[in-house]
Amino acid sequence: MSTAKRQSTVPAGPKPPVNFSSTVTIPKDAVLQGTHSITIQSETLIHPRARLDSNLGSILVGRRSIVQERAQIGVEPQNIDAAVPGGVSLGDYVVVEVNAVIEAGGTEIGDGSVVQVGSRIGSGAKIGKDCTIAARATVAPGTVLPDQTVVLSNGQQRADKRLADARKLSTLKQINVVRKMIRNDQDKFK
């Protein structure tokens, strides 16, 4: 049995300028590439194999946020002809779950929002505070969602006025548990 390390099939892109808080947890096998800056604020957790691509614009990840495995932030929009310039901004306490995709183009995700498994946020979308994008849901490019909106996988929307504080507490607990399991390697990206 070979002990050779498996090589990535993803081509290495340019190394972006980064600005991390000292309390960020980011493993060496996360992928950060691009030409614009990537800023990750305090107590944020980036999982292994998460991808942040700043080729089309800067990326800002707010405080106490989580970007899970295989999540992609700042990807090229599916409809490049209708794309607008700009990057991605995630507020505080935002959770981007496994395989979720957030396109570049001035896209904003408000504080306390959750982008669930396999969802896609289109270029230039503005997601309000404490929103939930359900698993495998799609938010069209340029969509503006008010605070506390839930987008279901069939495209339907409804308001959700539940307490956002419980969600924030849950996110903080998750960060505190998972950061003990992920080896932090910020120096790789500087």
C-alpha positions as CSV (number, residue, x, y, z in Angstrom):
1,M,0.0,0.0,0.0
2,S,1.4,3.3,-1.0
3,T,2.0,5.9,1.7
4,A,2.2,8.8,-0.8
5,K,0.0,11.8,0.0
6,R,-2.9,12.3,-2.3
7,Q,-2.4,15.4,-4.5
8,S,-5.1,17.9,-5.1
9,T,-6.6,18.1,-8.5
10,V,-7.6,21.8,-8.0
11,P,-5.1,24.1,-9.7
12,A,-3.4,26.5,-7.3
13,G,-4.5,30.0,-7.9
14,P,-2.8,33.2,-6.8
15,K,-2.2,33.8,-3.1
16,P,-4.6,36.6,-1.9
17,P,-3.7,39.3,0.6
18,V,-5.2,38.1,3.9
19,N,-6.1,39.8,7.2
20,F,-7.0,37.4,10.0
21,S,-7.9,38.0,13.6
22,S,-5.6,36.1,16.0
23,T,-8.6,34.1,17.2
24,V,-9.6,32.7,13.7
25,T,-9.4,29.0,13.3
26,I,-8.4,27.9,9.8
27,P,-6.8,24.6,8.8
28,K,-4.0,24.2,6.2
29,D,-6.3,22.4,3.8
30,A,-8.8,25.2,3.4
31,V,-8.4,26.9,0.0
32,L,-7.9,30.7,-0.2
33,Q,-7.1,32.1,-3.6
34,G,-7.5,35.2,-5.6
35,T,-6.2,38.7,-6.1
36,H,-8.4,40.8,-3.8
37,S,-8.2,40.8,0.0
38,I,-9.7,38.2,2.3
39,T,-10.6,39.4,5.8
40,I,-11.7,37.0,8.5
41,Q,-12.8,38.5,11.8
42,S,-12.5,37.3,15.4
43,E,-13.5,33.8,16.6
44,T,-14.5,32.6,13.1
45,L,-14.1,29.0,12.1
46,I,-13.2,27.8,8.6
47,H,-13.5,24.1,8.1
48,P,-11.1,21.9,6.0
49,R,-11.7,22.1,2.2
50,A,-13.7,25.3,2.4
51,R,-12.9,27.5,-0.5
52,L,-12.7,31.3,-0.5
53,D,-12.0,32.8,-3.9
54,S,-11.3,36.5,-4.2
55,N,-10.6,36.8,-7.9
56,L,-13.7,38.8,-8.6
57,G,-13.7,41.0,-5.4
58,S,-12.8,41.2,-1.7
59,I,-14.2,38.7,0.8
60,L,-15.2,39.7,4.4
61,V,-16.2,37.1,6.9
62,G,-17.7,38.6,10.1
63,R,-17.1,37.7,13.7
64,R,-18.1,34.3,15.1
65,S,-19.1,32.8,11.7
66,I,-18.6,29.3,10.4
67,V,-17.7,28.2,6.8
68,Q,-18.1,24.4,6.6
69,E,-16.4,21.8,4.4
70,R,-16.7,22.2,0.7
71,A,-18.5,25.5,1.0
72,Q,-17.5,27.9,-1.7
73,I,-17.5,31.7,-1.2
74,G,-16.8,34.2,-4.0
75,V,-17.2,31.8,-7.0
76,E,-17.7,33.1,-10.5
77,P,-21.5,33.7,-11.2
78,Q,-23.2,31.1,-13.4
79,N,-24.4,33.9,-15.7
80,I,-21.2,35.8,-16.2
81,D,-22.8,38.2,-18.6
82,A,-25.2,39.5,-16.0
83,A,-22.6,39.6,-13.2
84,V,-21.7,42.8,-11.5
85,P,-18.3,43.5,-10.0
86,G,-17.7,43.0,-6.3
87,G,-17.0,40.4,-3.7
88,V,-18.8,38.8,-0.8
89,S,-19.6,40.1,2.6
90,L,-20.8,37.8,5.4
91,G,-22.0,39.4,8.6
92,D,-21.5,38.2,12.2
93,Y,-22.7,34.8,13.3
94,V,-23.3,33.6,9.7
95,V,-23.2,29.8,9.0
96,V,-22.4,28.6,5.5
97,E,-23.0,24.9,5.5
98,V,-21.5,22.0,3.5
99,N,-21.5,22.4,-0.3
100,A,-23.2,25.8,-0.2
101,V,-22.2,28.2,-2.9
102,I,-22.1,32.0,-2.6
103,E,-21.4,33.8,-5.9
104,A,-19.3,37.0,-6.1
105,G,-20.7,40.3,-7.3
106,G,-21.5,42.5,-4.3
107,T,-23.3,39.6,-2.5
108,E,-24.2,40.3,1.1
109,I,-25.3,37.9,3.8
110,G,-26.7,39.6,7.0
111,D,-25.9,38.9,10.6
112,G,-27.1,35.6,12.0
113,S,-28.2,34.1,8.7
114,V,-27.7,30.4,7.8
115,V,-27.1,29.1,4.2
116,Q,-27.9,25.5,4.5
117,V,-26.4,22.4,2.8
118,G,-26.1,22.6,-1.0
119,S,-27.8,26.0,-1.4
120,R,-26.7,28.6,-3.9
121,I,-26.8,32.4,-3.4
122,G,-26.7,34.3,-6.7
123,S,-24.4,37.2,-7.6
124,G,-25.5,40.5,-6.0
125,A,-28.1,39.0,-3.7
126,K,-28.7,40.9,-0.4
127,I,-29.8,38.5,2.3
128,G,-31.1,40.3,5.5
129,K,-30.4,39.5,9.1
130,D,-31.4,36.2,10.7
131,C,-32.5,34.6,7.4
132,T,-32.5,30.9,6.6
133,I,-31.8,29.6,3.1
134,A,-33.0,26.0,3.3
135,A,-31.1,23.0,2.1
136,R,-30.6,22.9,-1.7
137,A,-32.5,26.3,-2.2
138,T,-31.5,28.8,-4.8
139,V,-31.6,32.6,-4.3
140,A,-31.6,34.3,-7.7
141,P,-28.9,36.9,-8.6
142,G,-29.9,40.4,-7.4
143,T,-32.6,39.2,-5.0
144,V,-33.1,41.3,-1.9
145,L,-34.5,39.4,1.1
146,P,-35.9,41.2,4.2
147,D,-34.7,40.3,7.7
148,Q,-36.0,36.9,9.2
149,T,-36.9,35.4,5.8
150,V,-36.9,31.7,5.2
151,V,-36.3,30.5,1.6
152,L,-37.4,26.9,1.0
153,S,-35.9,24.6,-1.5
154,N,-39.0,24.9,-3.8
155,G,-38.5,28.7,-3.9
156,Q,-41.3,29.6,-1.5
157,Q,-40.6,32.2,1.2
158,R,-42.0,32.9,4.6
159,A,-41.2,35.0,7.6
160,D,-39.6,33.5,10.7
161,K,-39.8,35.7,13.8
162,R,-38.2,33.2,16.2
163,L,-35.6,34.4,18.6
164,A,-32.3,35.0,16.8
165,D,-30.4,34.9,20.1
166,A,-30.9,31.1,20.4
167,R,-29.3,30.7,17.0
168,K,-26.3,32.9,17.9
169,L,-25.8,30.9,21.1
170,S,-25.9,27.6,19.1
171,T,-23.3,29.0,16.6
172,L,-21.0,30.0,19.4
173,K,-21.3,26.6,21.1
174,Q,-20.5,24.9,17.8
175,I,-17.4,27.1,17.2
176,N,-16.1,26.3,20.7
177,V,-16.5,22.5,20.2
178,V,-15.2,22.2,16.6
179,R,-12.2,24.5,17.0
180,K,-10.8,21.9,19.4
181,M,-10.9,19.3,16.6
182,I,-9.5,21.4,13.8
183,R,-5.8,22.2,13.7
184,N,-5.3,25.9,13.2
185,D,-2.7,26.8,10.6
186,Q,-3.0,30.6,9.9
187,D,0.6,31.0,9.0
188,K,0.1,29.0,5.8
189,F,-2.0,31.8,4.4
190,K,0.1,34.8,5.4
